Amino acid sequence: MNKARIREVAKVLEKEEEIDSIVINYILKILSKTELRSLVNYLKIQASENKVYLKASIEDKEIIKEVERIFKGKEIIFEKDQALGGGIIVKYKDDVIDLSLSGYINQLTSTLKENI
């Protein structure tokens, strides 16, 4: 099966809430190990495209609403992390926006080490 066809299968499977065991067994029979790896990778990519990870030291409803507005139609997954010391970290696909106090301090420390 070519990669385009595997990608199509991944799109169909990703839309399903639950995949029937008959379908799973059929896929396992017809795909090689390499094709199964490709299918799993495509499924991971599709899952990550629909999710935005938001990390903050406090659960601020206004920040969550703003992130929801910016990333319309995406699932926002919130995680409370006291170690941030304030601010937020937003992860979407491969992009990370670190607006946290701890991130700022780490970046400042790294810059100082490089320039000393």
N, C-alpha and C positions, 0 to 999 in steps of 0.2 A: 504494500500500500504506500502511495507517495505521501510526502509531507503535507501537501495541500489537503488531501483527503483526511489525514489524521487530524489536522487542524479543524476541519469541519466536524469530525466526530467529537472532538473536545468541546466545540461550541454547543453541540446538541446536548452532550452529557452535563455540561456546566449549568444549563438551564433547568435540568431536572432536580427536583427536591430530593428524590431517592431513586437510585438506579436498581432495577430489577436484577436478581441474581442470574436469570437466564441471559440477559444482555451482558453482564459481567463475564460469565462463562464463555459466551460467544466471542467476545473481544479477546479474552485470554487465549482462545484456540486459534484465532486467525492472525493475531499480531505476533511478530517476532519480539525478542527481548529489546532490541534496539527501537523498534516501533513503539513498544510499550513505554520505554523511557521517554520517547518523544511525546507520546500522549500525556504522560504525567507532567512533563515540563510545560506543555501547552495549557493543561488544566491549572497549574500553579500560576502561570502568567495571567490567565483570565481571572482567576480568583483575586490576584493582587491588583488588577486594574479596577476592580469594583470596591476596593477598600482603602480608606485613609486612616492612618494610625495617628492619634493625637495623644501626646503625653504632656502632663502638667502637674505641678505640685499641689494645686487645688482644683476642684471641679467648678469652674466658672461657667455658668450657663451662657453668658454673653459671648465668651470665646468659642464655645461649642457651636452656638448659633451662627457665628461668623464663619467658622470652618465649614459648617453645613451649607451655608450660602455660597461660599467659594467653590466647594466640591459638590454641587447639586447632583442628586441621583446616586451618590456614592455612599457606601456604608461607613459611618464614622465609628471607629473603635477607640474608646477612651481608656487611658491607663493613668492612674494617679501614681506619681513618683515624687516623694518628698526630697529625694537627693538632687533634684534639679535646682532647688533653692529659689525658684521663681521663674516665670517665663514659660515657654512651650517648645515642644519639638513636634514637628509634623512630618510624617513619612508617607509618601505616595509613590508607588512603583519603586524606582531606584533613587528617587530624589529625597533628600533629607534637609529640612529647614530647621536649624537649631537656633532658637531665639531664647534659650534658657540662660540663667545666670551661670550655672556650672559650665555650660558650653562656652560662654564668653570668657570665663576665667581660664579654662583649658586652652582656648585659642590664644589668649594673651600670654599665658605661661610659655606656650610653644613658640610664639613669636619672639619673646624675650630670650629664650634659650638659643634660638637661631642667630640672634643679633648680638649675643654677648661673646 
